[in-house]
Every structure is written in structure tokens, then in C-alpha cells.
């Protein structure tokens, strides 16, 4: 069973007491659980526990003062005062636009997908995030988390993020009842969007493009339920997403670093790939 780590510290009295959790945006954090170690060419740096699976990570000055450096936080809210635009972007699907499914190429590809999954069944379930457990998340996405090297602290970060939100869970089964895929999207009505957090699919069905089919199912659910956008997440490294993208949205981020740190001296590091040098340590737009 997966369990959240108890957050505690020992004061001068020697007694253990629970660390005070801070709140910002949809997130909660303590100094102990905030940062997750990452690596580039064996050089360590830090991201936050919402980095891998969550959209629109809110920050404030207290949070930024508490992080270990070098630290990079991606995907700050578009309506925040924090962060600079980086060399990547969110791929957005305007599911409310008639041009989305009216596009001739998309329409042809979607017909091909529907033919591939003609004898399959799918279910759609909206679940309040506070009702989920870590075991639920690992049941739906454990193999995906392992394959993508998503840290257990980032899975816990997802559970934290959705406490006050609903999530959409779509499952597809074949005609024999075998599970083909489980898709997990975060519903964000304040932005009129569904955000694609993760999709775990059975490699036995790889040739049917289950991940792309999952995107189509989420798009259609979002359109029926009066959401304007399906947010596909960062798109630069995922060519298959191009089929769906109708709009792009800048991704804002912050990089905090000592300019003599090995990460700053490695020209292939995220500090150089995603940021301009003059943007390091810049907090505000």
C-alpha cells in the first residue's frame, strides 16, 4: 500500500511536531515535501512535487524562498505575475470550435481511429479528487509512472493538487473485457479546460494508437460538457499531439540558480535549453 510520508521535525525541545502545511493555489506543501531531485547529465537540481503530472503550478515568495537550488518550476498559471515564457508551449485543443472536427485531415484520422476501436467499449467517470487515494492513482497509472520515471513524491503531488477539483477518468476495454487504457484528466472549470495528466495503455494494443484514441474521447467529453479547451500539456517532444492542436499557450517558468553551479555551466541543461541567461533568477513577468 502506498502511504504519504508523515511530515514532522524535531525542535529544540526534542519533541516531534507536525510541520505546518502552507497553501498556494490548489497546492499544499511543507519544507520537507516541496522539492524533488532531478538530474541532467548526472548533475542534480530540483523541481517541485507537482512538476510531472499537474498544470498551472502556483507559487508565492514564501514558497520560492524555501526551495533548494538550482530549482526550476514550470507551468506557472497564465494569469500569474510570476515567471517568464520559455522555449516550449502548451498544445491546446479548442473543442468548442466547429473547425476542430470539421478539419478534413482530422475528420479522416478520427474516422480511422473509430474504425480501429469499433468493437471496444469505453466508460467516462467524473470523480471528486478528494475521494482518491494513492493506491487509486497507482492502480490507474503505476506502470506509466514507472516507465516515465515519475517520482513517488510527484504522484503524491498529484493527489494533493486535485483535492479541490474533479477529475475525469476514461477507461477503454476490448470485446473480451481486457483493459486497453486508462486516461486521467484534471477538470479546471476556472480555465474552461480539461488537462491531460496521464494515460496508461496496454502495449498489446499499441498498433491501434490507444493514446491518440484517449485524446479523442477526452475532447468529445469536454465538448459535450461545455469546456472550451483540452490541454494536451507541453507539445515540443510529442509529435502525435499535432493532430489535435488548434491553439498554443505560452509556458511560464522560473529558474533559480547560482551562475557557477555545474548545471549553469552545462550548455545542454534546462537552464540553457528553456531559458535565456538573463532570465535566470527572474521571478516576475
BATOR-612875 format. One line per 5 residues: number of its first residue (from 0); their letters; for each residue x, y, z of N, C-alpha, C. Coordinates in pm, whole numbers. Each point is the difference from the previous one (the first is absolute). Layout:
N
NUM) a) X/Y/Z/X/Y/Z/X/Y/Z | ... $
//
This chain:
285
0) xxxxx) 85/-119/0/-85/119/0/88/124/0 | -36/99/-81/77/123/-9/-51/96/107 | 91/56/77/-38/90/108/75/132/-13 | -69/108/37/64/130/4/96/6/117 | 115/59/-22/99/13/106/-49/101/103 $
5) xxxxx) 14/-33/128/-37/92/106/103/112/8 | -49/123/0/89/115/3/19/44/145 | 122/-2/50/25/38/138/142/53/13 | 26/70/111/136/45/26/23/-4/150 | 126/6/37/35/0/142/49/138/39 $
10) xxxxx) -68/63/95/38/133/46/106/-9/108 | 33/115/59/105/4/102/-38/-84/121 | -131/-17/23/-43/-79/114/19/-149/-22 | 28/-39/-125/16/-141/-31/-131/-69/-31 | -112/73/10/-130/-60/-29/-31/12/-148 $
15) xxxxx) -62/-104/-55/-40/3/-140/-134/72/-11 | -11/86/-97/-127/70/-23/-27/6/-149 | -124/7/-35/-38/-2/-141/39/131/-67 | 66/-8/-116/38/119/-73/-125/72/-50 | 5/131/1/-115/78/-45/-9/-4/-152 $
20) xxxxx) -113/-43/-49/-20/-4/-145/-41/138/-49 | 65/45/-108/-38/125/-64/-93/-30/-116 | -77/98/-40/-92/-15/-113/29/109/-102 | 1/-40/-128/7/97/-108/-69/-61/-121 | -92/74/-60/-78/-56/-110/-76/-123/47 $
25) xxxxx) 7/-107/-79/-64/-127/37/93/-86/86 | 117/49/32/108/-82/55/20/23/150 | 54/-102/66/49/15/137/142/-55/4 | 81/53/91/139/-44/6/60/28/137 | 105/-72/28/87/28/114/142/9/-53 $
30) xxxxx) 90/52/80/139/9/-43/57/-137/-33 | -52/-103/65/54/-135/-19/-48/-65/-129 | -125/27/-41/-51/-73/-117/-3/83/-128 | 43/125/6/-15/90/-114/85/-40/-120 | 127/-31/22/93/-19/-111/22/-147/-35 $
35) xxxxx) 21/-25/-128/32/-134/-51/129/12/-80 | 94/-87/29/129/5/-69/-12/-56/-141 | 58/72/-95/7/-43/-140/146/1/-43 | 25/-56/-119/139/-9/-46/8/35/-148 | 109/66/-36/36/22/-140/148/-32/-13 $
40) xxxxx) 33/-101/-81/140/-44/-14/66/-22/136 | -73/-64/89/49/-31/135/17/123/89 | -46/114/-45/2/121/82/-137/14/66 | -3/12/130/-128/6/68/-51/144/8 | -131/11/-10/-69/127/24/-138/-36/54 $
45) xxxxx) -85/99/23/-127/-27/67/-117/57/-80 | -108/-78/1/-130/48/-47/-95/-14/119 | -129/23/-23/-96/-11/109/-86/-126/-17 | -75/-34/101/-72/-127/0/-121/-2/-93 | -35/114/-58/-112/3/-95/49/2/-145 $
50) xxxxx) 130/-11/-19/61/25/-131/-47/-97/-107 | -7/-129/29/-18/-100/-105/-143/-15/-48 | -98/23/87/-136/-44/-29/-106/108/12 | 39/122/35/-98/104/29/18/122/-90 | -108/72/-28/7/125/-75/9/120/93 $
55) xxxxx) 39/113/-52/-16/129/66/40/-3/147 | 129/-7/23/55/-8/136/13/141/56 | -74/27/106/4/132/64/121/9/93 | 59/118/6/111/24/93/-24/133/70 | 71/19/109/6/131/66/142/18/52 $
60) xxxxx) 26/115/58/137/30/44/45/-94/111 | -93/-39/87/37/-92/108/43/-135/-55 | -74/-52/-97/37/-128/-60/137/11/-68 | 21/104/-78/125/14/-73/119/18/94 | -24/60/116/107/17/98/34/-129/71 $
65) xxxxx) -86/-102/-14/18/-126/73/65/-110/-83 | 21/23/-130/46/-107/-87/151/-19/9 | 43/-119/-39/142/-29/-16/41/36/-143 | 123/45/-16/47/45/-132/111/-90/-53 | 13/-5/-133/-80/64/-104/-143/-54/1 $
70) xxxxx) -95/86/-29/-142/-36/4/-67/52/-125 | -82/-86/-63/-78/42/-116/-145/-38/24 | -89/96/-16/-143/-29/7/-62/42/-133 | -68/-95/-62/-63/23/-130/-151/20/18 | -62/50/-105/-147/2/-12/-68/86/105 $
75) xxxxx) 52/121/21/-67/95/87/-130/46/-68 | -102/34/77/-129/36/-60/14/117/-97 | -76/-1/-109/10/109/-99/-41/135/57 | -83/-1/105/-46/124/61/79/37/125 | 115/-64/20/87/31/113/93/116/-36 $
80) xxxxx) 57/64/102/103/102/-24/140/-60/-4 | 11/-129/34/130/-65/9/38/-67/-132 | 131/-6/-26/52/-84/-107/27/72/-130 | 84/-65/-82/32/50/-134/-39/-107/-102 | -36/39/-123/-33/-101/-101/125/-76/-43 $
85) xxxxx) -12/-132/-13/114/-83/-36/-14/-51/-143 | 97/-79/-43/3/-52/-137/-82/-128/-14 | -118/-1/52/-96/-109/-18/-138/60/20 | -101/-74/-35/-135/55/8/-99/-113/25 | -115/39/52/-110/-94/15/-73/-14/-133 $
90) xxxxx) -34/-122/-36/-87/-24/-114/-144/-2/46 | -81/88/-53/-139/12/42/-92/-45/-114 | -107/-68/39/-102/-43/-97/-126/79/29 | -40/85/-92/-125/74/17/-115/-90/-42 | -50/-77/96/-104/-100/-31/-133/66/-30 $
95) xxxxx) -14/129/36/-126/71/-25/-9/55/-142 | 112/-4/-72/1/55/-135/-49/-103/-102 | -93/39/-88/-44/-91/-107/115/-45/-89 | 105/81/-6/113/-32/-87/83/-117/54 | -17/-32/129/81/-109/56/-29/-131/-71 $
100) xxxxx) -123/-46/7/-32/-126/-70/-37/24/-145 | -19/127/-38/-32/31/-138/121/-2/-91 | 119/6/58/123/-6/-79/7/-134/-73 | 24/4/-131/-8/-121/-83/99/-107/44 | 124/40/28/101/-99/40/-37/-63/133 $
105) xxxxx) -41/82/97/-39/-55/130/-118/-94/-15 | -99/43/-75/-121/-82/-15/35/-137/-57 | 92/-3/-97/40/-128/-58/73/-87/102 | 93/60/75/74/-75/102/-94/-50/110 | -97/82/38/-93/-41/105/-87/-116/-46 $
110) xxxxx) -39/1/-126/-78/-114/-53/83/-128/3 | 128/13/-33/89/-117/4/13/-53/143 | 13/91/97/8/-41/140/-127/-71/44 | -113/57/-33/-128/-59/39/-16/-140/-60 | 50/-18/-120/-6/-132/-63/87/-99/77 $
115) xxxxx) 119/45/44/91/-86/76/-64/-47/131 | -84/85/59/-57/-29/132/-151/-27/-8 | -45/-40/-117/-144/-17/-23/-65/-97/97 | 67/-109/32/-58/-103/87/48/11/145 | 53/116/36/48/24/136/-104/84/75 $
120) xxxxx) 6/-7/131/-92/78/83/81/97/86 | -57/118/25/68/94/89/-96/53/105 | 55/37/114/-78/59/109/61/133/38 | -85/91/46/42/133/42/-50/24/143 | 89/39/88/-37/17/140/62/129/54 $
125) xxxxx) -83/87/55/49/120/67/5/-29/149 | 118/19/59/23/-36/140/55/122/74 | -52/31/118/62/107/79/140/-40/44 | 96/88/-20/138/-35/30/23/-40/144 | -77/58/92/22/-33/142/-39/-143/33 $
130) xxxxx) -74/-66/-91/-41/-139/24/107/-100/-42 | 104/46/-68/104/-90/-49/106/-26/106 | 67/-113/-14/113/-35/86/123/-24/-87 | 115/-9/64/121/-35/-74/-13/-136/-66 | -63/-95/68/-20/-132/-60/-83/10/-127 $
135) xxxxx) -100/88/-1/-80/20/-121/88/48/-115 | 85/99/28/86/54/-105/96/-105/-54 | 57/-80/88/93/-104/-46/-73/-111/-75 | -124/-28/38/-78/-100/-74/-25/48/-142 | -26/128/-17/-30/55/-132/125/29/-81 $
140) xxxxx) 111/39/66/115/47/-75/135/-50/45 | 3/-104/84/127/-45/56/105/-35/-103 | -40/-71/-106/97/-37/-103/49/123/-76 | -90/92/-26/37/125/-65/100/78/86 | -27/8/130/92/72/89/138/-64/-2 $
145) xxxxx) 4/-134/0/128/-70/-3/72/24/-132 | -73/-13/-111/61/15/-132/55/141/-20 | -69/100/53/39/139/-19/86/54/113 | 38/-89/92/85/36/114/-59/116/80 | -129/-9/24/-69/100/81/16/-38/147 $
150) xxxxx) 55/90/76/32/-24/140/-127/-17/83 | 8/-83/103/-116/-21/88/-47/130/62 | 92/93/23/-37/130/57/-82/82/-99 | 22/-23/-130/-78/70/-101/-140/-60/-12 | -12/-130/22/-133/-62/4/-77/55/120 $
155) xxxxx) 68/11/114/-63/61/118/-36/145/-27 | 82/69/-80/-30/138/-37/-127/11/-82 | -22/-97/-90/-125/-3/-76/-120/-18/92 | 12/-92/94/-110/-23/94/-30/127/79 | 104/72/38/-17/127/70/-70/102/-89 $
160) xxxxx) 42/9/-126/-50/103/-91/-149/-12/-25 | -51/-122/-9/-141/-19/-39/-95/-4/118 | 46/31/121/-87/-7/118/-128/82/-16 | 10/114/-69/-114/91/-12/-55/5/-143 | 38/-98/-80/-42/-6/-140/-61/-135/-31 $
165) xxxxx) -75/-6/-110/-48/-128/-51/97/-50/-106 | 0/-131/-20/81/-59/-106/-89/-85/-90 | 41/-12/-125/-69/-85/-96/83/-124/-24 | -59/-116/23/68/-128/-22/-71/-74/-113 | 72/-27/-107/-55/-73/-114/73/-133/-10 $
170) xxxxx) -77/-105/-13/57/-134/-19/-56/-60/-128 | 84/-74/-70/-41/-70/-122/30/-148/19 | -98/-86/-34/17/-146/5/-28/-59/-138 | 67/-111/-30/-29/-67/-127/-124/-88/15 | -36/-71/-106/-123/-79/0/4/-115/99 $
175) xxxxx) 121/-38/45/14/-108/98/7/54/143 | -7/132/14/5/60/133/138/36/48 | 102/-16/-86/137/35/42/18/151/-2 | 65/53/103/22/144/10/104/45/-103 | -39/96/-82/88/52/-105/72/126/47 $
180) xxxxx) -72/90/66/62/123/46/-80/60/115 | 71/79/79/-60/85/102/57/140/-18 | -88/96/-22/42/138/-19/-49/85/117 | 86/88/50/-28/79/120/19/148/-33 | -109/76/5/6/143/-29/-49/79/119 $
185) xxxxx) 61/115/24/-39/91/107/-96/103/-58 | -116/17/62/-100/95/-48/20/135/69 | 18/103/-82/30/134/52/-102/100/-55 | -119/5/60/-105/86/-53/37/148/-2 | 86/45/89/38/142/2/76/39/-127 $
190) xxxxx) 60/-98/-67/67/23/-128/-77/-64/-116 | -118/-54/29/-83/-69/-99/81/-105/-76 | 73/-82/75/81/-101/-67/11/-129/80 | 25/-106/-74/42/-128/57/149/-13/-30 | 78/-39/101/144/-13/-18/38/-147/2 $
195) xxxxx) 71/-45/-103/41/-139/-10/118/-30/91 | -26/-63/114/105/-28/98/81/-123/-39 | -68/-114/-23/73/-119/-45/-95/-96/-69 | 57/-86/-82/-75/-106/-68/85/-126/3 | -53/-104/58/69/-130/4/-73/-95/-93 $
200) xxxxx) 75/-59/-93/-66/-91/-95/77/-131/-13 | -77/-101/-36/48/-137/-13/80/-14/-130 | 127/-36/10/86/-6/-118/-45/-106/-100 | -83/-92/43/-56/-99/-91/-78/67/-113 | -52/121/26/-84/70/-96/72/118/-65 $
205) xxxxx) 133/-1/6/79/112/-49/-34/39/-143 | -20/-98/-87/-23/29/-142/-132/72/-27 | -86/5/100/-128/70/-17/8/147/45 | 117/45/46/19/138/47/-94/36/114 | 6/-74/111/-94/26/109/14/138/63 $
210) xxxxx) 122/52/7/18/132/59/-71/109/-79 | 5/-11/-132/-67/98/-86/-152/-15/13 | -46/-123/10/-144/-22/18/-47/60/132 | 81/-13/104/-36/60/129/-16/151/-13 | 90/64/-73/-11/145/-21/-132/35/-68 $
215) xxxxx) -39/-79/-99/-126/26/-69/-118/-13/95 | 1/-103/84/-111/-19/95/-9/115/99 | 114/49/48/-3/113/94/-51/126/-70 | 45/23/-122/-47/117/-76/-151/-2/-14 | -54/-113/-34/-145/-8/-21/-77/13/131 $
220) xxxxx) 55/-56/107/-65/18/131/1/149/37 | 114/65/-18/12/142/35/-99/85/-79 | -13/-28/-129/-93/76/-83/-145/-19/47 | -36/-122/33/-138/-27/46/-29/65/135 | 104/22/78/-19/51/136/42/147/14 $
225) xxxxx) 0/69/-112/15/146/-3/136/51/48 | 104/-80/-19/136/49/18/48/51/-136 | 81/104/2/48/55/-127/126/-70/-49 | 90/-37/94/130/-52/-41/31/-135/64 | 74/-80/-76/73/-114/55/146/37/-8 $
230) xxxxx) 67/2/114/141/37/8/84/-127/-10 | 76/-12/-108/81/-119/-26/133/2/74 | 30/110/69/129/12/66/107/46/-98 | 127/-1/40/109/42/-89/1/-84/-127 | 27/65/-114/-16/-70/-127/129/-23/-77 $
235) xxxxx) 108/70/34/119/-5/-85/57/-140/-18 | -11/-85/101/60/-134/-9/-100/-109/-35 | -121/38/-36/-106/-99/-23/-70/29/-133 | 57/-54/-108/-50/30/-133/-143/-41/-24 | -44/-110/65/-136/-49/-25/-106/101/42 $
240) xxxxx) 35/93/90/-99/96/47/-38/102/-107 | 85/13/-103/-25/101/-103/-134/-20/-69 | -48/-123/-7/-129/-28/-63/-112/79/66 | 10/22/131/-108/61/75/13/150/19 | 122/51/1/24/138/44/-67/101/-92 $
245) xxxxx) -78/90/61/-58/113/-74/59/133/46 | 52/4/122/55/123/59/122/-36/84 | 82/101/23/115/-17/89/-8/102/113 | 52/-39/115/4/89/115/142/2/55 | 55/117/27/136/5/56/9/-75/132 $
250) xxxxx) 115/-60/24/29/-60/131/94/95/74 | -39/38/120/81/90/81/73/-79/108 | 121/40/31/82/-76/95/96/93/73 | 60/-53/105/102/71/78/119/-93/19 | 120/54/-18/124/-73/28/81/77/103 $
255) xxxxx) 29/-66/111/81/61/106/131/-75/10 | 111/69/-20/129/-70/-3/116/93/31 | 105/-57/52/130/66/8/64/-13/-138 | 50/108/-55/52/-3/-137/128/-81/-14 | 60/-41/110/120/-84/-8/-31/-147/27 $
260) xxxxx) -126/-33/22/-38/-140/24/25/-82/-127 | 38/-128/13/23/-84/-119/-118/-2/-97 | -123/9/50/-116/2/-90/2/125/-86 | 42/112/57/7/125/-75/114/-1/-101 | 102/-80/26/115/-7/-91/-18/-101/-111 $
265) xxxxx) -101/-86/10/-29/-100/-103/-96/61/-101 | 47/24/-120/-80/70/-101/-117/-83/-52 | -3/-130/35/-113/-84/-43/-105/-13/110 | 18/67/112/-92/-15/113/-129/78/-23 | -103/-30/78/-127/74/-13/16/151/20 $
270) xxxxx) 99/40/76/22/143/20/29/71/-132 | 68/-69/-91/34/59/-130/-102/-35/-107 | -53/-121/4/-96/-43/-103/-132/75/13 | -46/21/123/-132/58/23/2/150/29 | 114/52/46/6/140/44/112/75/-70 $
275) xxxxx) -16/132/-7/112/87/-34/78/27/129 | 129/18/-14/83/18/120/-49/117/86 | -43/108/-66/-43/117/76/-133/-24/73 | -65/-114/-28/-126/-32/68/21/-84/127 | 122/-49/21/26/-75/123/-24/92/120 $
280) xxxxx) -62/-56/102/-27/72/126/-99/116/-16 | -69/4/-113/-104/102/-19/-133/-58/46 | -64/66/95/-123/-52/58/-126/47/-72 | 2/122/-50/-125/61/-48/4/25/-150 | -118/6/-60/-11/26/-143/31/146/-32 $
//
